[in-house]
Amino acid sequence: MQIECELTYYCVDGIKYSCLGGTFGEISAASDLSDCKPCQEGFFCPSYPGPPSTRADQAACGESYLYCPSASSKPLPIEVGHYGT
């Protein structure tokens, strides 16, 4: 039996892979890592050990001392002498 690759994963040669941290999956039956899109600036997209992210569950960066550039897998601390927008 064949099973279609689920949202947030991509499948190659019969093997299912999670979209990497910093990316999200938005299509079913994805067949390439390039089908995972970078998380938007101001948000982060965790992956393993939790489930991979979708566009809908990108997490807001949060506190004023953190920032998230595009493709972030976790919030980063703002360096001394800088501030966030």
C-alpha positions in Angstrom: 0.0 0.0 0.0 1.2 3.5 -0.8 0.5 6.4 1.6 0.7 10.0 0.4 3.3 12.1 2.1 1.7 14.3 4.8 1.8 18.0 5.2 5.1 19.2 6.8 7.0 16.3 5.3 8.6 15.4 2.0 9.1 11.9 0.6 11.9 10.6 -1.6 12.4 7.0 -2.7 9.7 5.8 -0.3 11.3 7.5 2.8 9.5 10.3 4.7 11.6 13.3 5.9 10.5 16.2 8.2 10.9 19.7 7.0 13.9 21.1 8.7 13.8 23.6 11.6 13.5 27.1 10.2 11.1 25.9 7.4 7.5 24.8 7.1 5.5 22.5 4.9 2.4 23.7 3.2 1.6 21.0 0.6 0.8 17.3 0.8 2.7 14.8 -1.4 5.8 17.0 -1.3 8.7 15.3 -3.0 11.7 17.5 -2.4 13.4 19.5 0.4 12.7 22.6 -1.7 9.0 22.1 -1.0 9.7 23.2 2.6 9.5 27.0 2.7 11.5 29.3 4.9 9.8 30.6 8.0 8.9 34.3 7.8 11.0 37.0 9.5 9.6 37.7 13.0 8.6 34.1 13.4 10.3 30.8 14.0 9.6 27.2 12.9 10.8 24.5 15.2 11.0 20.9 14.1 12.5 17.8 15.8 11.9 16.6 18.5 8.4 18.1 18.1 6.3 18.0 14.9 7.5 20.0 11.9 5.8 23.4 11.3 3.1 24.6 8.9 2.5 28.1 7.8 -0.4 28.3 10.3 1.7 27.4 13.3 4.8 29.5 12.8 5.6 30.8 16.3 5.8 34.6 16.9 9.3 35.5 18.0 8.1 36.9 21.3 10.0 39.1 23.8 11.6 42.4 23.0 15.1 41.0 23.7 14.7 38.3 20.9 14.6 38.5 17.2 13.9 36.0 14.4 15.4 36.5 10.9 13.9 34.6 8.0 14.3 30.8 8.3 14.8 30.8 12.1 14.3 27.5 14.0 14.4 29.3 17.3 14.4 32.9 18.6 17.9 34.5 18.9 19.0 37.0 21.6 19.5 40.6 20.5 23.1 41.6 20.9 24.2 44.3 23.4 24.1 47.7 21.7 21.1 46.7 19.4 17.4 46.7 19.7 14.5 44.9 18.0 11.7 46.3 15.8 
